[in-house]
Amino acid sequence: QDEVVVPAPTYGHFLIFAQSRGARIKKVQADDVFSSPVPILLNSLTQGTKMVYLANPNNPTGVVIEPEDVRLLCTTYPSTLFVVDEAYWDFCGVTSVRLAIEFENLVVTRTFSKCFGLAGLRIGYLVSHQSVLEELKKLYNPKSVNALAQVAAVAALEDEEHVANYARLVREGMEVLAKGLEARGARVARTRANFLLVKVQDPKKLCSALEEVGVFVRDRSHMEGFEGFVRFTVGTPEQMKEVLERIDILLERYKDLLK
């Protein structure tokens, strides 16, 4: 079995896909899940490690790995393929795309599902060294992306102003929601992606109560080292003000909801 290493906690779908292909998953975790996983990766990998998956920024922790650290990993383990998932890169601006063209053991993937708002079309792209692309072409299914998604993706790439404006609104929305939650007694962790984290004593109760007022969040308390955390996806400032108003309705009934 090929060894695939991932920092924990992280986005789970990749792990399911890798396991379905016969890979053996090795999870590594820093003492602090909100710190960079690079030091523990450098100590945990071997020259026999086949692949490393890095969501950057990471989901759900929001931790960002800087390009110089990606370079260090690629240089230290030249026989290991590093897959950097930049689904949230538009919100933080940190990217390893230039390195992917330079290193033969680095692939950067991106999606149109987040900042572009095209999640329903299921389309994305990757950047890598030409030698990697040639190998991927042998496996590529030309029917995997429908024509509508391709047209929409091209149009979205041409509208840079809209994407930049939305990313700015999300950053503003982050502060509105974070400050509002903190003012109501919540323990909040901001991220450089489009979500923030709230730590509470009863995550299931919080998620269930929010559903009562039409606010849907993700309980992440089951993930390694993430006990008590709930993830709030952030929208525009106006949307976040509406969320806070609905939370106020709940706090009249559940005084300790955010404790």
C-alpha positions in Angstrom: 0.0 0.0 0.0 1.2 3.5 -0.9 1.5 5.8 2.2 -0.4 9.1 2.0 0.3 11.5 4.8 -2.2 14.2 5.9 -2.1 16.7 8.8 -5.1 16.2 11.1 -7.8 17.5 11.2 -8.3 18.3 7.6 -10.8 18.1 4.7 -12.0 14.5 4.6 -13.1 13.8 1.0 -9.6 13.5 -0.2 -8.9 10.8 2.4 -11.9 8.8 1.3 -10.8 9.0 -2.4 -7.2 8.0 -1.5 -8.4 5.0 0.5 -10.7 3.9 -2.3 -7.6 3.6 -4.4 -5.8 1.4 -1.9 -3.7 4.0 -0.1 -2.7 3.7 3.5 -3.5 7.0 5.3 -1.1 8.2 8.0 -2.4 11.2 10.0 0.0 13.5 11.8 -1.0 16.2 14.3 0.8 19.1 15.9 0.4 19.7 19.6 -1.6 22.8 18.6 -4.0 22.2 15.7 -3.8 26.0 15.0 -0.1 25.9 14.4 1.8 25.0 11.1 2.0 21.3 10.4 5.3 21.7 8.6 7.6 20.9 11.6 5.8 17.6 12.3 5.7 16.7 8.6 9.4 17.2 8.3 9.9 14.8 11.2 7.2 12.3 10.1 7.8 11.8 6.4 10.1 9.2 4.9 11.6 9.0 1.4 9.0 6.2 0.9 6.0 8.5 1.5 4.1 8.5 -1.7 1.9 11.6 -1.3 1.1 14.4 1.2 -2.2 16.3 1.1 -2.2 19.9 2.3 -5.4 22.0 2.3 -4.1 25.6 2.3 -5.7 27.3 4.1 -6.6 24.2 5.9 -10.2 23.2 6.5 -11.4 23.3 9.3 -8.5 25.0 11.2 -7.8 27.8 8.7 -4.0 27.3 9.2 -2.0 28.8 6.3 1.3 27.3 5.0 3.6 29.9 3.5 5.2 29.2 0.1 8.7 29.0 1.5 7.6 26.1 3.7 6.1 24.3 0.7 9.4 24.8 -1.0 11.2 23.3 2.0 9.0 20.2 1.9 9.4 19.7 -1.8 13.1 20.1 -1.6 13.5 17.8 1.5 11.4 15.0 0.1 11.9 15.1 -3.7 10.4 11.6 -4.3 7.1 12.5 -2.5 4.2 14.2 -4.4 2.8 17.1 -2.5 -0.8 18.0 -3.3 -1.7 21.5 -2.1 -5.5 22.2 -2.2 -6.0 25.9 -2.6 -9.8 25.9 -2.4 -9.8 29.0 -0.2 -6.8 30.8 -1.6 -8.8 33.8 -2.9 -9.6 34.8 0.7 -6.0 34.9 1.9 -3.9 35.5 -1.2 -1.2 32.9 -0.3 -0.4 30.6 -3.2 2.1 28.0 -4.3 1.2 28.1 -7.9 4.6 29.4 -9.1 6.3 26.6 -7.2 4.1 24.0 -8.9 5.6 25.1 -12.2 9.1 24.8 -10.8 8.9 21.5 -8.8 8.0 18.1 -10.4 6.7 16.8 -7.1 4.1 19.5 -6.5 0.5 19.8 -7.7 -1.8 22.8 -6.8 -5.5 22.3 -7.1 -8.2 25.0 -7.1 -12.0 25.1 -7.2 -14.7 27.4 -8.5 -16.9 26.4 -5.6 -15.9 28.9 -3.0 -15.1 32.5 -3.9 -16.5 32.1 -7.5 -19.8 30.7 -6.2 -20.1 27.9 -8.7 -20.3 25.0 -6.3 -23.2 23.4 -8.2 -21.2 23.1 -11.4 -18.4 20.9 -9.8 -15.5 22.4 -11.6 -11.9 23.2 -10.7 -8.4 23.1 -12.1 -4.8 22.2 -11.2 -1.4 23.6 -11.8 1.7 21.5 -12.0 5.0 20.9 -13.8 4.7 19.9 -17.4 6.0 16.4 -16.7 3.2 15.8 -14.2 0.6 17.1 -16.7 1.7 14.6 -19.3 1.1 11.7 -16.9 -2.3 13.1 -15.8 -3.3 13.3 -19.4 -3.1 9.6 -19.6 -5.8 9.3 -17.0 -7.9 12.3 -17.9 -11.6 11.7 -18.8 -12.6 14.5 -21.3 -16.3 13.9 -20.3 -15.7 14.6 -16.6 -16.7 18.3 -16.9 -19.8 19.3 -18.7 -19.9 22.1 -21.3 -22.0 24.4 -19.2 -19.5 24.3 -16.3 -16.6 25.0 -18.7 -18.3 28.1 -20.1 -19.2 29.3 -16.7 -15.6 28.8 -15.4 -14.1 30.8 -18.3 -16.6 33.6 -17.7 -15.8 33.6 -14.0 -12.1 33.9 -14.6 -12.7 37.0 -16.7 -14.5 38.7 -13.9 -11.6 39.4 -11.6 -13.3 42.5 -10.1 -16.3 40.5 -8.9 -14.1 37.9 -7.2 -11.9 40.5 -5.5 -14.9 42.4 -4.3 -16.6 39.4 -2.9 -13.4 38.3 -1.0 -13.2 41.8 0.5 -16.8 41.6 1.6 -16.2 38.3 3.3 -13.2 39.7 5.2 -15.5 42.6 6.4 -18.2 40.0 7.2 -15.6 38.1 9.2 -15.1 41.0 11.5 -18.8 41.8 11.8 -19.6 38.2 12.9 -16.5 37.7 15.0 -16.9 40.9 17.0 -20.6 40.3 17.3 -20.1 36.7 18.7 -17.4 37.9 21.0 -19.7 40.6 22.4 -22.2 37.9 23.1 -19.7 35.9 25.1 -18.4 33.4 22.5 -14.9 32.1 22.1 -14.0 32.9 18.5 -11.1 31.9 16.3 -10.8 33.9 13.1 -9.3 32.3 10.0 -7.9 33.6 6.7 -10.4 31.5 4.8 -14.2 32.2 4.5 -15.1 30.7 7.9 -14.5 31.2 11.6 -14.7 28.9 14.5 -16.6 29.0 17.7 -15.8 26.8 20.7 -18.7 25.9 23.0 -19.5 23.3 25.6 -22.4 21.8 23.6 -21.8 22.0 19.9 -24.8 19.8 19.0 -27.1 22.0 21.0 -25.8 25.1 19.2 -26.1 23.6 15.8 -29.6 22.4 16.5 -30.8 25.7 18.0 -29.4 27.6 15.0 -31.3 25.4 12.6 -34.5 26.5 14.4 -33.9 30.1 13.1 -32.6 29.1 9.7 -28.9 29.3 10.3 -26.9 26.3 9.3 -23.4 25.7 10.6 -21.0 22.7 10.7 -20.3 20.7 13.9 -16.6 19.9 13.7 -16.3 18.6 17.3 -15.8 15.0 16.1 -12.6 15.8 14.3 -9.1 15.1 15.9 -8.1 17.8 18.3 -11.1 19.9 17.5 -13.4 19.0 20.4 -16.1 21.7 21.0 -15.7 23.6 17.7 -18.4 24.7 15.4 -17.6 26.2 12.0 -19.5 29.3 10.7 -19.2 30.1 7.0 -18.9 33.8 6.5 -20.8 35.9 4.0 -21.3 39.6 3.5 -21.5 42.1 6.4 -25.3 42.4 5.9 -25.7 38.7 6.0 -23.7 38.4 9.1 -25.7 41.1 10.8 -28.8 39.0 10.1 -27.2 35.9 11.6 -26.4 37.9 14.8 -30.0 39.1 15.0 -31.2 35.5 14.8 -28.7 34.4 17.4 -30.1 37.1 19.7 -33.5 35.5 19.4 -32.0 32.2 20.5 -30.1 33.8 23.4 -33.4 34.9 24.9 -34.3 31.2 25.2 -30.9 29.6 25.7 -28.8 31.9 27.9 -25.7 29.6 27.8 -25.9 28.7 24.1 -22.5 30.3 23.3 -20.7 29.3 26.5 
